[in-house]
């Protein structure tokens, strides 16, 4: 009689473990498990130069997952002047169809497979970007970084620090300047 009780109990235990494991996974649909948005704070970042670091890769680009960063930095980009990058030195962009006041994102669905929303933790370090210009907007249960109200994105075509391959795409996507403006060609 005991073996008959073990079989169903074992099956129930395995099914429960499988279901609990599935609940912890992410399918990229933004189910709202993220913590509520918190104010973006400023701190001095560690002394590292993203340009001299190991080449960065576009995290999440293959799966269309949002990009994450813990810092925003200013750097000079050839032909564009000063632009803003993430903690890996990858260029951050703004989209002309979004709105800055109030902050509103319009890039969704297939758009986010090419233009990865920049998702941030509770605090973000800054260097060369005025902390009062940083903010956040809720996006599918996550917190997307904004600069001067503009939601920020990374371009999947930028695979190494310093690249600006998304500049001017579709005449709607532009590298963002430290003041939140769209970059313009210089020289």
Beta strands, then each sheet from edge to edge (+ up, - down):
strand 1: 67-77
strand 2: 81-85
strand 3: 93-95
strand 4: 99-100
strand 5: 103-104
strand 6: 115-127
strand 7: 134-139
strand 8: 142-147
strand 9: 150-151
strand 10: 153-155
strand 11: 173-175
sheet 1: 2+ 1- 6- 10+
sheet 2: 3+ 11-
sheet 3: 4+ 5-
sheet 4: 7+ 8- 9+
end
